[in-house]
Amino acid sequence: MRATAPFRRTTATLLAVAALTAAGASTAHADSPGGWVQTGSSLVNSLTGGEGVASRADGSLLTRGLGSIPLGLRFAGWNHVGDPDIAGGYVFDAYQGGDSATSKMFEVTTPSGHAYDYTHPLDSGELLNNSFATVSPDSQWLVAGEWNTVNRLQVFPAPLTNPSTPATGGTLPQAGQITLSRSVDDVQGCDFVSATRLVCASDDGAKDVFQVDLPHQLDGTPVTGQVSTLFQVPQSSICSGAFETEGVDYDPAAKVLRVEIVSPGVCEVVTTVYSYRPTTG
């Protein structure tokens, strides 16, 4: 997500908007690759949940928003947090700095609460944006994304959980990237739904959710991913204006896919989290 000014809305406004926001129901096309059907929706505070969502092993949700950035990281220049992921109890956060940033950062928090920072100096042609982090099911590879129109997803050794990375933070190089079969716009979040399939949300005009199918599970070498559009995130609010899609999460235990979208105008204080279940599998 592009960085925005911090929200300055009252709790009363949040509750009033939440009470009035409509949560419409829709169904993905029956012939969509993957086949997803919407099953419900919920609302979260955008200040602490408008950037991303991830599911814990117990089924509870972790959310991220601009208000989630620790003061120490904010003072260090990391002013944006992206869509997080949780793998094996480890929390992976994607951070970016301002317009003059020359690096991006991934922070990993262990199950015991220790946090380690891994900085990636920007490679030639790499954008400073760090929209999301998602970790492969084997916990060895971290996939991240940039912004604007792109034809790739970035791949890194998963910091801390991949033994090739430093044990207490440090520098993180890229591995073999995922080249996409077609370009996509403004990817806000992705999550693995299997070892060879990701589901991602884009903040394009249609608010598309798409999948990326890999020829084999990631191993650090370059691969090409086949892109297929799945469905569009509903845009339902009492406020008019531009919506913004955000994070994606797949809970493999519950087989629930979640996609976030921020309401427009004064309704931006709430983010809707739509839930989907697979029609097959």
Secondary structure, DSSP 8 states (H G I E B T S, - for coil): ----------HHHHHHHHHH------B--TTSTT-EEEEEEEEEEHHHHSSEEEE-TTS-EEEE-GGGS-HHHHHTT--EE-B-EEETTEEEEEEE--TT--EEEEEEE-TTS-EEEEEEE--TT--S---BEEE-TTSSEEEE--SSEEEEEEEEE-TTTSTTS-TT-EE------EEEEEEEE-EEEEEEEETTEEEEEE-STT-EEEEEE-SS---SS-EEEEEEEEEE-----SS-S--EEEEEEEETTTTEEEEEEE-SGGGGGEEEEEEEEES--
